[in-house]
């Protein structure tokens, strides 16, 4: 297993219009899920667009992450969860500090359930 929960990774993200674009995301699923035969990971999208459903977003700054800096002000879209397998991940960019990751998970749960 190459990637872990809390990792910031880049994936070809499928947008609602049917196009794919390399995009950063955070792995929110636990490592055990990735270890099963399917090798699934669940991700939340990172974006700089704060105009769509801002109430479901969580701000993300350089101080909240390890080994990565954002070019633009960024936020996590806590209502957009995507399932991928390890081979779909283009590269690892860094990771989210545990405290902030836990807040992102809480916001994701609140946003969806």
KEKE-3310 file (N, C-alpha, C; in steps of 0.2 Angstrom, whole numbers, plus 5000, padded with zeros to 4 digits):
npx = (5004:5003:4998:4990:4977:4973:4982:4986:4982:4984:4972:4964:4950:4933:4922:4905:4901:4906:4919:4937:4949:4966:4967:4968:4965:4959:4963:4951:4946:4949:4965:4963:4953:4958:4967:4960:4954:4949:4955:4951:4949:4943:4939:4940:4937:4948:4948:4949:4938:4925:4912:4902:4890:4896:4893:4896:4909:4927:4939:4956:4973:4990:4996:4990:4994:5006:5021:5017:5011:4999:4994:4984:4971:4963:4950:4941:4929:4917:4906:4907:4912:4922:4925:4940:4953:4970:4978:4972:4977:4987:4999:5006:5004:5006:5001:4987:4987:4983:4974:4966:4962:4953:4943:4939:4933:4923:4915:4912:4904:4894:4889:4884:4876)
npy = (4994:5010:5023:5033:5035:5052:5057:5069:5068:5067:5065:5060:5068:5066:5076:5084:5087:5077:5078:5075:5080:5083:5083:5089:5079:5073:5058:5050:5038:5023:5014:5000:4998:5000:4990:4978:4966:4974:4986:4999:5017:5031:5048:5066:5081:5094:5111:5128:5135:5143:5146:5137:5129:5134:5131:5118:5117:5116:5126:5126:5128:5131:5129:5119:5107:5095:5095:5101:5115:5127:5135:5143:5151:5138:5125:5111:5101:5095:5088:5081:5066:5054:5037:5028:5018:5012:5013:5023:5035:5048:5054:5057:5071:5077:5078:5079:5087:5078:5084:5093:5085:5077:5086:5089:5076:5076:5087:5082:5071:5078:5086:5076:5067)
npz = (5000:4995:4998:5011:5024:5026:5017:5005:4988:4970:4958:4943:4942:4940:4933:4934:4921:4914:4910:4914:4925:4932:4949:4966:4981:4996:5005:5013:5018:5028:5030:5030:5022:5009:5009:5006:4993:4982:4984:4987:4989:4997:4993:4997:4988:4984:4982:4974:4972:4979:4977:4975:4984:4998:5011:5014:5014:5019:5025:5020:5024:5022:5034:5039:5034:5029:5021:5009:4999:4995:4980:4978:4988:4997:4999:5006:4998:5006:5004:4992:4988:4982:4975:4972:4965:4970:4958:4951:4957:4954:4960:4976:4986:4999:5016:5028:5043:5058:5068:5060:5050:5056:5059:5046:5043:5052:5047:5035:5038:5044:5033:5024:5031)
capx = (5000:5007:4995:4986:4972:4975:4986:4984:4984:4981:4968:4960:4943:4927:4917:4898:4900:4909:4927:4942:4955:4970:4964:4970:4960:4962:4960:4947:4945:4955:4970:4961:4949:4963:4971:4956:4955:4948:4960:4947:4950:4938:4942:4936:4940:4951:4947:4949:4931:4921:4906:4897:4889:4901:4891:4898:4916:4931:4945:4962:4978:4997:4998:4986:4996:5013:5025:5013:5009:4994:4995:4978:4967:4960:4945:4939:4922:4915:4900:4909:4916:4923:4929:4945:4958:4976:4981:4970:4980:4993:5004:5005:5007:5007:4996:4984:4988:4978:4968:4962:4959:4947:4938:4937:4929:4917:4912:4910:4898:4888:4887:4881:4871)
capy = (5000:5016:5029:5032:5040:5059:5059:5073:5065:5070:5060:5062:5069:5066:5082:5083:5088:5072:5079:5073:5085:5081:5087:5087:5077:5070:5051:5050:5031:5020:5010:4993:4997:5000:4983:4973:4964:4979:4992:5006:5023:5037:5055:5072:5085:5100:5116:5135:5138:5144:5149:5132:5126:5135:5129:5111:5117:5117:5130:5122:5132:5128:5127:5113:5101:5093:5093:5104:5122:5128:5140:5148:5149:5131:5122:5104:5100:5089:5084:5077:5060:5049:5031:5027:5013:5015:5014:5029:5040:5050:5055:5060:5078:5079:5075:5084:5086:5074:5088:5096:5079:5075:5091:5088:5071:5078:5091:5078:5068:5083:5088:5071:5064)
capz = (5000:4994:5001:5017:5026:5027:5012:4999:4982:4964:4954:4937:4945:4935:4934:4932:4914:4910:4909:4919:4926:4938:4954:4973:4985:5003:5006:5020:5020:5032:5027:5030:5016:5004:5009:5003:4986:4977:4985:4987:4993:4996:4993:4996:4983:4986:4976:4976:4970:4985:4975:4975:4991:5002:5018:5014:5013:5025:5023:5021:5023:5022:5041:5041:5030:5029:5014:5003:4999:4990:4976:4979:4994:4995:5003:5005:4997:5011:5001:4986:4990:4976:4976:4967:4967:4970:4952:4949:4960:4950:4964:4983:4987:5006:5020:5032:5050:5061:5070:5054:5046:5060:5058:5039:5043:5055:5043:5029:5041:5045:5027:5021:5035)
cpx = (5004:5005:4991:4981:4976:4980:4983:4987:4982:4978:4965:4953:4938:4922:4910:4897:4903:4916:4931:4947:4959:4968:4967:4964:4963:4959:4957:4946:4951:4959:4967:4957:4953:4967:4966:4957:4954:4952:4957:4950:4945:4941:4937:4940:4942:4950:4948:4943:4927:4914:4900:4896:4894:4900:4894:4906:4920:4937:4952:4968:4985:4999:4995:4989:5004:5016:5021:5011:5004:4995:4990:4975:4963:4955:4943:4931:4920:4909:4901:4914:4916:4927:4934:4949:4965:4979:4978:4973:4987:4999:5002:5008:5009:5002:4993:4986:4982:4972:4964:4959:4953:4942:4935:4932:4922:4912:4909:4904:4892:4885:4883:4875:4868)
cpy = (5006:5023:5027:5037:5047:5061:5064:5070:5069:5064:5064:5062:5069:5072:5081:5084:5082:5072:5076:5078:5082:5086:5085:5084:5074:5063:5051:5043:5028:5016:5003:4993:4996:4993:4977:4971:4969:4985:4999:5011:5028:5043:5060:5077:5092:5105:5123:5138:5138:5146:5143:5128:5127:5132:5122:5111:5118:5120:5126:5127:5128:5126:5121:5106:5101:5092:5096:5111:5123:5135:5146:5146:5143:5129:5115:5104:5094:5085:5080:5072:5056:5043:5030:5020:5015:5017:5021:5036:5042:5051:5058:5067:5080:5075:5081:5082:5083:5078:5090:5090:5077:5080:5091:5082:5072:5083:5087:5074:5072:5085:5083:5068:5069)
cpz = (5000:4997:5007:5019:5028:5022:5007:4993:4976:4960:4948:4940:4939:4937:4932:4925:4910:4909:4915:4919:4932:4943:4961:4977:4991:5003:5013:5022:5024:5028:5026:5023:5009:5003:5006:4996:4981:4978:4984:4991:4992:4998:4994:4992:4987:4980:4979:4974:4976:4983:4975:4981:4996:5010:5019:5013:5019:5022:5024:5019:5024:5029:5043:5038:5031:5022:5008:5004:4994:4986:4977:4986:4992:5001:5001:5004:5000:5009:4995:4988:4984:4978:4970:4970:4967:4963:4949:4952:4956:4954:4971:4983:4994:5010:5025:5039:5054:5064:5065:5050:5050:5060:5051:5039:5047:5051:5037:5032:5042:5038:5023:5025:5040)
residu = (UNK:UNK:UNK:UNK:UNK:UNK:UNK:UNK:UNK:UNK:UNK:UNK:UNK:UNK:UNK:UNK:UNK:UNK:UNK:UNK:UNK:UNK:UNK:UNK:UNK:UNK:UNK:UNK:UNK:UNK:UNK:UNK:UNK:UNK:UNK:UNK:UNK:UNK:UNK:UNK:UNK:UNK:UNK:UNK:UNK:UNK:UNK:UNK:UNK:UNK:UNK:UNK:UNK:UNK:UNK:UNK:UNK:UNK:UNK:UNK:UNK:UNK:UNK:UNK:UNK:UNK:UNK:UNK:UNK:UNK:UNK:UNK:UNK:UNK:UNK:UNK:UNK:UNK:UNK:UNK:UNK:UNK:UNK:UNK:UNK:UNK:UNK:UNK:UNK:UNK:UNK:UNK:UNK:UNK:UNK:UNK:UNK:UNK:UNK:UNK:UNK:UNK:UNK:UNK:UNK:UNK:UNK:UNK:UNK:UNK:UNK:UNK:UNK)
# end
